[in-house]
Amino acid sequence: MTYRLAFPADVFDTYKQLPDAARRDLAVCLVDAQEDPLGHSEPYGEDDGIIRTVARGHITAVILCGHTTSTLTVLAIAYAGT
């Protein structure tokens, strides 16, 4: 099952401001997570199967896995590059 991706407006603004390489890395993480959220992410704190982390290169994002609605919501983005 493929999950639908959702970005709150403020998080999408953060995404738009990232360098191209960071946006590509995040896109790869999110596309993988859309197919298998639990298999392509790590727990964020306690493993509740709902709040997860995806990371690649210098980019990390926290996602909310809405299993009943088949939606992945990007809650936060962190970029550790220059």
HELIX and SHEET records of a PDB file:
HELIX    1   1 ALA A    9  GLN A   17  1                                   9    
HELIX    2   2 ASP A   20  GLU A   35  1                                  16    
SHEET    1   A 5 ARG A   4  ALA A   6  0                                        
SHEET    2   A 5 THR A  71  TYR A  79  1                                        
SHEET    3   A 5 ILE A  59  GLY A  66 -1                                        
SHEET    4   A 5 ILE A  51  ARG A  56 -1                                        
SHEET    5   A 5 GLU A  42  PRO A  43 -1                                        
END                                                                             
